[in-house]
Amino acid sequence: MKSSTDNPVPARPSPTGEGEVQSKNAHPLKHPDQRVGVFIDVQNMYYSAKNLFGMKVNFGNIVKEATAGRKLIRAIAYVVSTESKEEQPFFDALYNLGIETREKPLQIFYGGEKKADWDVGLTVDAIRLAPMVDAVIVVSGDGDYVPLVEYLKNQGKQVEVAAFGETTSSKLIEAVDDFMDLSADKAKFLIQDYRRAVARPATNKR
């Protein structure tokens, strides 16, 4: 899964300052009785947070904020596993947050190329589960999901995206009904990667 996309949108300063999540619209159709499904492209989010901020993603807070008090029907995270199984604690943490996981093994091709795309799997699940929900929330900035967004909207579904604005496709932002820029509240949606912090030697400022 690509960590950055075509035509990424530059970070836009919030008029209210960091700490208040900014959406493309203050969408009037978000109401408590609305049923929502959340579909999380973990690879896209992981690499966006890592490359932009050197941090990890707080998926629990993303689901909570994106759901916005509505009825959460399903929350599914699309993850990649390796032979070492070192990701298992992370998968267990998602489970404890009430987030289902769909696992796909990392493919390593001759020459060392690695591939772990979940675009098709996430798209199929979103279409399959669409009749059960009123709104679909895609947690990814990947422009490859634009056709999915357009299809779901044609089916009468409200479609929202939550991602980091700096690495989100401008086409995706324009296609959805509501865009939540996670970069507007880094303290809420990011977690310090302590392994990177320990590995980074301290420098003395003069």
C-alpha positions, 0 to 999 in steps of 0.5 A: 500500500502506498504511503503517499499518493498522487497530488497530496494536499499540503498541510493547511493551518487550522484557524482554531489551532492544533487540538481541534480536528478539522473536517472538509465540511461540518456535515449535517447528516451525522446523527446518533442513529446513523449506522457506520462502518469503518475500514482501515488501511493500516499500511497506508496509515502506518507509513504516513505517520512514520514518514511524516512524524516518526510516530505510530497511529492511535487507531482507537482514537481514530475510530472513536473520533470518526464514529462521532457518537454514531452506531458503529456496526463494524470496524475492520483493519486490514493488516499484513503479517510476516513470518516472524509474527512480531506484529501479533501484539499489535493485532491483539491490541486492535482486537482489544479495541473492538477492531476486527483484523483481516490478515494478508501475508507479506509477499516477497518476490525474487529480487527482494521486492515486497508487496502487501496491497489490501486495496481490493480486499478493503473495497470488496468488504466495503461494498459487501457490507454497505447494505448494513450501514448508512455511512462508510468511513475509509481510514486511508489517504490512498487515491486508489479508493476514489472509484469505491467512494464514487460507487458507494455514493451512487448507492446512496451511502455517505462516504467519509475519509480520515487520514493525514492531510499531507499524504492524502490524495486531493482527488480522494478529498474532493470525492468524499462527503467529509474529510477528517484531517488527523494532522489537526490533532497529532496528540490525539491520533499519534503515539510516540514510537519509543523504539525509534526514540531510544535508537536516536542518539541525543544531541546537545544543543549549543 
